[in-house]
């Protein structure tokens, strides 16, 4: 067989998804990752978790199952493991515990990145940062969650704590526990927030509520 024939034969047997991966990486480098749609961002991340496979169907299946990129990244492990798809050769692609952990790490890294400026800045003068942070930490929780931000006299964030978890539509709040923790931290102000959840099979999560902002004065045991 001539050398040219061997080369042609090898080219026709190479998997097409390898070229697709490189093209997607090149497009991300040249145009910036911010220009990519959600499924391609997820696809790029899955490249590292699932080598030498066409992962686009799995990326699209995750978005279809959970409704959005944030919801997919923050979904419970047991729900992620139910997602599967077929690659371009009809072979099954299934989520594994390791892949789900990789996605959870991506979400947690984003959450901490948004939380860091909030911890070092004046909360009330950075309302947009506060809303972005609460959206990440609350908006895609599968259960109701009651959260409190504790502030000092200069409105600096002392602590951000989950005071209670609930069911999909209810999270109890206990005023006595809130005041006890406020005194322990010597907080001057508190911001209360909770999320509204819907099953992501039927639609997106309803945004969180910032219940209230309290300026505390003369609080004693």
C-alpha positions in Angstrom: 0.0 0.0 0.0 1.4 3.4 -0.9 2.3 5.9 1.8 -0.4 8.3 0.6 -3.0 5.6 0.8 -2.0 4.8 4.4 -2.3 8.5 5.3 -5.7 8.8 3.7 -6.9 5.6 5.5 -5.8 6.9 8.9 -7.5 10.3 8.3 -10.8 8.6 7.6 -10.6 6.5 10.7 -9.8 9.3 13.1 -12.7 10.2 15.4 -14.4 13.4 14.3 -15.0 14.6 17.9 -11.3 15.2 18.3 -11.3 17.8 15.6 -14.5 19.3 17.1 -12.8 19.6 20.5 -9.9 21.5 19.0 -12.1 23.8 16.9 -14.2 24.6 20.0 -11.1 25.4 22.0 -9.7 27.6 19.2 -13.0 29.5 19.0 -13.0 30.0 22.8 -9.5 31.3 22.7 -10.1 33.7 19.8 -13.6 34.9 20.6 -13.5 34.6 24.4 -15.4 32.1 26.5 -18.1 34.7 27.3 -19.3 34.5 23.7 -20.0 30.7 24.0 -23.5 29.4 24.7 -24.2 27.5 27.9 -24.0 24.1 26.4 -20.5 24.8 24.9 -19.2 26.1 28.2 -20.4 22.9 29.8 -19.0 20.9 26.9 -15.6 22.4 27.3 -15.6 21.5 31.0 -16.7 18.0 30.3 -13.8 17.5 27.9 -11.5 17.0 30.9 -13.8 14.7 32.7 -14.7 12.5 29.7 -11.7 12.2 27.3 -12.0 11.0 23.6 -15.8 11.0 23.5 -18.4 13.3 22.0 -19.8 15.1 25.1 -22.1 17.6 23.4 -25.2 15.4 23.9 -24.5 15.0 27.6 -24.0 18.8 28.0 -27.3 19.4 26.3 -29.0 16.7 28.3 -27.9 18.3 31.6 -29.3 21.7 30.5 -32.5 20.1 29.3 -32.9 18.2 32.6 -32.2 21.1 35.0 -33.2 24.1 32.9 -30.1 26.3 33.1 -26.4 26.2 33.6 -26.4 27.3 37.3 -29.2 24.8 38.1 -27.2 22.0 36.4 -24.0 22.8 38.3 -25.7 23.0 41.6 -28.0 20.0 41.3 -27.9 17.3 43.9 -25.5 14.4 43.1 -28.3 11.8 43.0 -30.2 13.9 40.4 -27.1 14.4 38.3 -26.4 10.7 38.2 -29.8 10.1 36.5 -28.7 12.1 33.4 -27.6 10.2 30.3 -27.3 10.7 26.5 -26.1 9.0 23.3 -23.0 10.2 21.6 -22.6 10.6 17.8 -22.0 6.8 17.4 -25.1 5.8 19.5 -23.1 4.8 22.5 -24.4 5.6 26.0 -22.9 8.6 27.9 -23.7 8.5 31.6 -22.9 10.9 34.4 -20.7 9.4 37.1 -20.0 10.4 40.7 -16.6 11.8 39.6 -18.1 13.9 36.8 -20.8 15.2 39.1 -18.1 16.1 41.7 -16.2 18.1 39.0 -19.3 20.1 38.2 -20.0 20.7 41.9 -16.4 22.0 42.3 -17.0 24.4 39.4 -20.1 25.7 41.0 -18.5 26.1 44.5 -15.5 27.9 43.0 -17.9 30.4 41.3 -19.8 30.9 44.6 -16.7 31.6 46.5 -15.4 34.0 43.8 -18.6 36.0 44.1 -18.5 35.9 47.9 -14.9 37.1 48.3 -15.5 40.8 47.2 -18.6 40.9 49.4 -16.6 39.9 52.4 -14.1 42.7 51.8 -16.5 45.5 50.8 -19.3 47.5 52.3 -22.4 45.4 51.7 -25.0 48.2 51.3 -23.0 50.2 48.9 -22.4 47.1 46.8 -26.0 46.0 46.4 -25.4 44.5 43.0 -22.7 42.2 44.4 -25.0 41.2 47.3 -27.8 40.3 44.8 -25.3 38.3 42.6 -24.0 36.4 45.6 -27.4 35.6 47.0 -28.5 34.5 43.5 -25.7 32.0 43.3 -26.0 30.7 46.9 -29.8 30.6 47.1 -31.5 30.6 43.7 -30.7 27.1 42.7 -31.0 25.2 46.0 -33.4 22.3 45.7 -34.9 23.0 49.1 -36.0 26.2 50.9 -33.0 27.7 52.7 -33.1 30.5 55.3 -29.9 32.6 55.3 -28.7 35.6 57.3 -25.9 38.0 56.6 -24.5 39.6 59.8 -23.0 43.1 59.5 -20.9 45.3 61.8 -21.4 49.1 62.4 -19.7 49.9 59.1 -21.9 47.4 57.2 -19.0 45.1 56.7 -19.9 41.4 56.5 -19.1 39.5 59.6 -20.7 36.2 58.7 -23.0 34.6 56.2 -24.8 31.6 57.7 -27.5 29.2 56.8 -29.9 29.3 59.8 -32.2 26.5 58.6 -33.1 24.2 55.8 -36.6 23.2 55.0 -38.7 21.3 52.4 -39.2 22.4 48.8 -41.6 25.1 49.8 -41.0 25.9 53.5 -38.0 26.9 55.7 -38.7 27.7 59.4 -37.2 30.8 61.0 -36.7 31.0 64.8 -36.3 34.6 66.1 -34.7 33.5 69.4 -32.0 31.6 67.5 -31.4 34.6 65.2 -31.0 37.0 68.2 -28.7 34.6 70.0 -26.4 34.3 67.0 -26.6 38.1 66.4 -25.4 38.7 70.0 -22.6 36.1 69.7 -21.2 37.9 66.6 -21.8 41.4 68.0 -23.6 42.3 64.8 -25.1 45.7 64.3 -27.3 44.8 61.3 -28.6 41.7 59.7 -30.0 40.9 56.3 -32.4 38.0 56.1 -33.0 36.1 52.8 -34.6 32.8 51.6 -35.2 31.1 48.3 -38.3 29.9 46.6 -37.9 26.5 44.9 -39.7 24.7 42.1 -38.9 21.3 40.8 -36.6 21.8 37.9 -38.5 19.2 35.9 -41.3 21.8 35.5 -39.5 25.1 35.2 -36.8 27.3 36.5 -36.2 28.2 40.1 -38.1 31.2 41.4 -35.7 33.9 42.6 -34.8 34.4 46.2 -36.4 37.0 48.6 -34.4 39.5 50.7 -36.9 39.4 53.5 -35.6 42.4 55.4 -32.7 44.5 56.6 -32.6 45.3 60.3 -30.5 47.9 62.0 -30.2 46.8 65.6 -29.9 49.2 68.6 -29.5 48.6 72.3 -29.7 44.8 72.0 -28.9 43.1 75.3 -29.1 39.7 76.8 
